[in-house]
Amino acid sequence: MDYVPAAMLWILTAVRLPTALDKERASVLRATLFAAIACTLFIPSVYAATDPILGGHNHVGLVLIFAILAGFWQFHTAMVLAAFNNEVRRRRLLRWGRLAAAVAGMCVVAGFLLSKVDVTNRNLPLAYGDQPGMQLFLWTGSAFIIGVCVSVARTSLRFFPEMRSRTFQSGIGCFATGCIFMVLALANRLALGLLEGSSGHNSALVNGLNWSFPAFESLAVILVSIGLILPRFRDSTQRLQRNLRFRWFMVLLMNLWLRSTTDQIYLVHNRATPIFDPLKTKSAVHLHRCVIDVRDYQFRGMPLNPRERVLINQAEQLLQGN
């Protein structure tokens, strides 16, 4: 079960790599990258193998919580950039987000340094939850993550009715639901820490909390991943379909273009290797140049048959986005 969230997040990170240089959208990529690192480190075998490399004493747990905090900070940043256009409000919300992340990070470090965590154990709050430092570590980190999840879910649902695309609505709905499950998972951990300190480990409630945590965590990551993939998948599919239509029209217009450029001296389109044009990059540019040459041929009084007129009109409409 631990591998499913990590795999979903790495796939999502790969899908969003083209947005790395986009200032408005790169924060989602950074969020998924940090989350993927955290989920990977939380896998028992990875945690046990990585801790000795970092010097033991659960230092990998500190790296893991930092990755989680950074990921949720970037999710908050992405939501602010996506939901609000007012620059003053954006800067204020982003400033508060940075301040909250910095305070949570300092408290987590202080709590970790004040705790005695010599034996490697990925469930730090449960294994060492009786120490004051680890209580600071647990409650501060959880409060920050829960706050971000609630804010993101509330903002997503607030703007839900204004979204016209069903795919985008489905994506935002999945994302908000994933945030709710993450809150439930963290509440589960907090409750379990309190109960294990006051009751037996074999009680039915403790066993139920132990069973439900991985389910809540996996559902949260899967739903958030689906929510972030859906809108981009729709955009990518539309771009692919449009690109294929550009190339198909170049194939259909090839004979007409060759005929229309036989006696022309000045051509917009390169005629050196026309058979390879449908395979070249920037298909829209090549089709546009092809249409210009054919229209020039028509304006000089050369006739087009009905099928050719329909094709050239359809090509122009496609280039105009219709």
C-alpha positions as CSV (number, residue, x, y, z in Angstrom):
1,M,0.0,0.0,0.0
2,D,2.9,2.4,0.7
3,Y,4.1,2.2,-2.9
4,V,0.8,3.4,-4.4
5,P,0.9,7.0,-3.2
6,A,4.6,7.3,-4.1
7,A,4.1,5.9,-7.6
8,M,1.1,8.2,-8.2
9,L,3.1,11.3,-7.1
10,W,6.1,10.5,-9.3
11,I,3.8,10.0,-12.3
12,L,2.2,13.3,-11.6
13,T,5.6,15.0,-11.3
14,A,6.6,13.6,-14.6
15,V,3.4,14.7,-16.2
16,R,3.8,18.3,-15.0
17,L,7.5,18.6,-16.0
18,P,6.7,20.8,-19.0
19,T,5.4,23.5,-16.5
20,A,8.8,23.8,-14.8
21,L,9.6,27.3,-16.3
22,D,6.0,28.6,-15.9
23,K,5.9,31.0,-12.9
24,E,2.2,30.6,-12.5
25,R,2.2,26.7,-12.6
26,A,5.6,25.6,-11.5
27,S,4.5,25.6,-7.8
28,V,2.3,22.6,-8.5
29,L,5.3,20.7,-9.9
30,R,7.4,21.6,-6.9
31,A,4.6,20.5,-4.6
32,T,4.3,17.1,-6.2
33,L,8.0,16.7,-6.3
34,F,8.4,17.3,-2.5
35,A,5.3,15.1,-1.9
36,A,6.8,12.3,-4.0
37,I,10.1,12.5,-2.1
38,A,8.2,12.4,1.3
39,C,6.1,9.4,0.2
40,T,9.1,7.5,-1.1
41,L,11.0,8.1,2.2
42,F,8.0,6.9,4.2
43,I,8.2,3.5,2.6
44,P,9.6,1.2,5.4
45,S,12.5,-0.3,3.4
46,V,13.5,3.1,2.0
47,Y,13.3,4.8,5.4
48,A,15.4,2.0,7.0
49,A,18.0,2.1,4.2
50,T,18.3,5.9,4.0
51,D,18.6,6.7,7.7
52,P,22.1,5.3,8.2
53,I,23.2,7.3,5.1
54,L,22.1,10.5,6.8
55,G,23.9,9.6,10.1
56,G,21.1,7.6,11.8
57,H,19.1,8.8,14.8
58,N,16.0,9.2,12.5
59,H,17.5,12.2,10.6
60,V,15.6,10.9,7.5
61,G,12.4,11.6,9.5
62,L,13.4,15.2,9.7
63,V,14.1,15.3,6.0
64,L,10.7,13.6,5.4
65,I,8.8,16.2,7.5
66,F,10.6,19.0,5.8
67,A,9.6,17.6,2.4
68,I,6.0,17.4,3.5
69,L,5.9,20.9,4.8
70,A,7.6,22.2,1.6
71,G,5.1,20.3,-0.5
72,F,2.0,21.7,1.3
73,W,3.5,25.2,1.2
74,Q,3.8,24.9,-2.5
75,F,0.2,23.6,-2.8
76,H,-0.9,26.7,-0.9
77,T,1.1,28.9,-3.3
78,A,-0.4,27.2,-6.3
79,M,-4.0,27.6,-5.0
80,V,-3.4,31.3,-4.3
81,L,-1.9,31.9,-7.8
82,A,-4.8,30.0,-9.4
83,A,-7.7,31.4,-7.5
84,F,-6.9,35.1,-7.0
85,N,-6.0,37.8,-9.6
86,N,-5.6,40.7,-7.3
87,E,-1.9,41.2,-6.9
88,V,-2.2,42.9,-3.4
89,R,-4.2,40.0,-2.1
90,R,-1.9,37.5,-3.7
91,R,1.2,39.0,-2.1
92,R,-0.5,39.1,1.3
93,L,-1.7,35.5,1.2
94,L,1.7,34.3,-0.2
95,R,3.5,36.2,2.6
96,W,1.3,34.6,5.3
97,G,2.0,31.2,3.7
98,R,5.8,31.7,3.8
99,L,5.6,32.9,7.4
100,A,3.5,29.9,8.5
101,A,5.8,27.5,6.7
102,A,8.9,29.1,8.3
103,V,7.4,29.0,11.8
104,A,6.3,25.4,11.4
105,G,9.7,24.4,10.1
106,M,11.5,26.1,13.0
107,C,9.2,24.4,15.5
108,V,9.7,21.0,13.9
109,V,13.5,21.3,14.0
110,A,13.3,22.5,17.6
111,G,11.0,19.6,18.6
112,F,13.3,17.1,16.8
113,L,16.5,18.4,18.4
114,L,14.8,18.3,21.9
115,S,13.8,14.6,21.5
116,K,15.8,11.5,22.0
117,V,15.2,9.4,18.9
118,D,18.1,7.1,18.7
119,V,16.4,4.0,17.3
120,T,15.3,4.2,13.6
121,N,11.5,4.2,13.5
122,R,9.5,5.8,10.7
123,N,6.5,6.4,13.1
124,L,8.3,9.0,15.2
125,P,5.2,10.5,16.8
126,L,4.0,7.1,17.9
127,A,7.4,5.7,19.0
128,Y,8.5,8.8,20.8
129,G,5.3,10.7,21.3
130,D,5.7,10.8,25.1
131,Q,8.5,13.3,24.8
132,P,7.6,17.1,24.9
133,G,9.9,17.8,21.9
134,M,8.2,15.2,19.8
135,Q,4.8,16.6,20.8
136,L,5.9,19.9,19.5
137,F,7.2,18.2,16.4
138,L,3.9,16.4,15.8
139,W,1.4,19.1,16.7
140,T,3.1,21.9,14.9
141,G,3.6,20.0,11.6
142,S,0.1,18.6,11.7
143,A,-1.5,22.0,12.4
144,F,0.3,23.5,9.4
145,I,-0.7,20.7,7.1
146,I,-4.3,20.6,8.3
147,G,-4.5,24.4,7.9
148,V,-3.3,24.2,4.3
149,C,-5.6,21.4,3.5
150,V,-8.6,23.1,4.9
151,S,-7.7,26.4,3.1
152,V,-7.2,24.6,-0.2
153,A,-10.4,22.6,0.0
154,R,-12.4,25.6,1.0
155,T,-11.0,27.7,-1.9
156,S,-11.5,24.9,-4.4
157,L,-15.2,24.4,-3.4
158,R,-15.8,28.2,-3.3
159,F,-14.8,28.5,-7.0
160,F,-16.3,25.2,-8.1
161,P,-19.6,26.7,-9.5
162,E,-17.7,29.1,-11.7
163,M,-15.9,26.4,-13.6
164,R,-17.5,25.6,-16.9
165,S,-15.4,22.6,-17.9
166,R,-16.7,19.3,-16.4
167,T,-13.2,17.9,-16.6
168,F,-11.8,20.8,-14.6
169,Q,-14.7,20.5,-12.1
170,S,-14.0,16.8,-11.7
171,G,-10.3,17.6,-11.1
172,I,-11.0,20.3,-8.5
173,G,-13.6,18.0,-6.8
174,C,-11.0,15.2,-6.5
175,F,-8.4,17.6,-5.3
176,A,-10.6,19.0,-2.6
177,T,-11.8,15.6,-1.5
178,G,-8.2,14.4,-1.3
179,C,-7.4,17.3,1.0
180,I,-10.3,16.3,3.3
181,F,-8.9,12.7,3.4
182,M,-5.5,14.1,4.3
183,V,-7.0,16.0,7.2
184,L,-8.7,12.8,8.4
185,A,-5.4,10.9,8.1
186,L,-3.6,13.5,10.3
187,A,-6.5,13.6,12.8
188,N,-6.1,9.8,12.9
189,R,-2.4,10.1,13.8
190,L,-3.1,12.8,16.5
191,A,-5.9,10.7,18.0
192,L,-3.8,7.6,17.9
193,G,-0.9,9.3,19.7
194,L,-3.2,10.4,22.5
195,L,-4.9,7.0,22.9
196,E,-1.7,5.0,22.9
197,G,-0.5,7.1,25.7
198,S,-3.6,6.5,27.8
199,S,-4.9,3.0,26.8
200,G,-3.7,-0.4,25.7
201,H,-2.4,-0.9,22.3
202,N,-4.7,-3.8,21.6
203,S,-8.0,-1.9,22.1
204,A,-10.5,-2.0,19.2
205,L,-10.3,1.8,18.7
206,V,-6.5,1.8,18.4
207,N,-6.6,-1.1,16.0
208,G,-9.2,0.7,13.9
209,L,-7.1,3.9,13.8
210,N,-4.0,1.9,12.8
211,W,-6.0,0.2,10.0
212,S,-7.7,3.4,8.7
213,F,-4.6,5.6,8.5
214,P,-2.9,4.0,5.5
215,A,-6.3,3.9,3.7
216,F,-6.9,7.6,4.4
217,E,-3.4,8.5,3.3
218,S,-3.5,6.5,0.1
219,L,-7.0,7.9,-0.8
220,A,-5.7,11.4,-0.1
221,V,-2.7,11.1,-2.4
222,I,-4.6,9.2,-5.1
223,L,-7.4,11.8,-5.2
224,V,-5.1,14.8,-5.2
225,S,-3.0,13.2,-8.0
226,I,-6.1,12.5,-10.1
227,G,-7.4,16.0,-9.4
228,L,-4.1,17.6,-10.7
229,I,-3.8,15.2,-13.7
230,L,-7.3,15.6,-15.1
231,P,-7.2,19.2,-16.3
232,R,-3.8,18.8,-17.8
233,F,-4.8,15.5,-19.4
234,R,-7.7,17.2,-21.1
235,D,-5.5,20.0,-22.3
236,S,-2.9,17.6,-23.6
237,T,-5.5,15.5,-25.4
238,Q,-6.9,18.5,-27.1
239,R,-3.5,19.7,-28.2
240,L,-2.7,16.3,-29.6
241,Q,-6.0,16.1,-31.5
242,R,-5.5,19.6,-33.0
243,N,-1.9,18.8,-34.0
244,L,-3.0,15.6,-35.8
245,R,-5.7,17.6,-37.6
246,F,-3.1,20.1,-38.8
247,R,-0.9,17.4,-40.2
248,W,-3.8,15.6,-41.8
249,F,-4.9,18.7,-43.6
250,M,-1.3,19.2,-44.9
251,V,-1.6,15.7,-46.4
252,L,-5.0,16.4,-48.0
253,L,-3.8,19.7,-49.4
254,M,-0.4,18.4,-50.7
255,N,-1.5,18.0,-54.4
256,L,-3.3,21.3,-54.5
257,W,-0.3,23.1,-53.0
258,L,2.1,21.5,-55.5
259,R,-0.1,22.5,-58.4
260,S,-0.6,26.1,-57.0
261,T,3.2,26.7,-56.6
262,T,4.4,25.3,-60.0
263,D,4.8,28.7,-61.6
264,Q,5.4,30.9,-58.6
265,I,8.7,32.5,-57.9
266,Y,8.1,33.8,-54.4
267,L,6.7,31.2,-52.0
268,V,5.8,31.5,-48.4
269,H,6.2,27.7,-47.9
270,N,9.4,25.8,-48.5
271,R,8.9,23.4,-51.4
272,A,12.2,21.5,-51.1
273,T,10.8,18.4,-49.4
274,P,7.0,18.8,-49.2
275,I,6.4,15.2,-48.6
276,F,8.0,15.5,-45.1
277,D,6.0,18.7,-44.1
278,P,3.3,16.7,-42.2
279,L,6.1,15.2,-40.0
280,K,7.8,18.4,-39.1
281,T,7.4,20.4,-35.9
282,K,5.3,23.5,-35.7
283,S,2.5,21.9,-37.8
284,A,0.3,24.9,-37.5
285,V,2.9,27.2,-39.0
286,H,3.5,24.8,-42.0
287,L,-0.3,24.5,-42.6
288,H,-0.7,28.3,-42.5
289,R,2.0,28.8,-45.1
290,C,0.5,26.2,-47.3
291,V,-2.9,27.9,-47.1
292,I,-1.4,31.3,-48.0
293,D,0.3,29.9,-51.1
294,V,-3.0,28.3,-52.2
295,R,-5.0,31.5,-51.6
296,D,-2.4,33.4,-53.6
297,Y,-2.9,30.9,-56.4
298,Q,-6.6,31.4,-56.2
299,F,-6.4,35.2,-56.2
300,R,-4.4,35.1,-59.4
301,G,-7.5,33.6,-61.1
302,M,-6.6,30.0,-60.9
303,P,-9.8,27.8,-60.4
304,L,-10.4,25.5,-57.5
305,N,-12.8,22.6,-57.7
306,P,-15.6,22.3,-55.0
307,R,-13.7,19.8,-53.0
308,E,-10.6,21.9,-52.9
309,R,-12.6,25.0,-51.9
310,V,-14.1,23.0,-49.0
311,L,-10.7,21.8,-47.9
312,I,-9.0,25.2,-47.9
313,N,-12.0,26.7,-46.0
314,Q,-11.8,24.0,-43.4
315,A,-8.1,24.5,-43.1
316,E,-8.6,28.2,-42.4
317,Q,-11.3,27.5,-39.9
318,L,-9.0,25.1,-38.1
319,L,-6.2,27.6,-38.0
320,Q,-8.6,30.2,-36.5
321,G,-9.5,27.8,-33.7
322,N,-12.9,26.7,-35.0
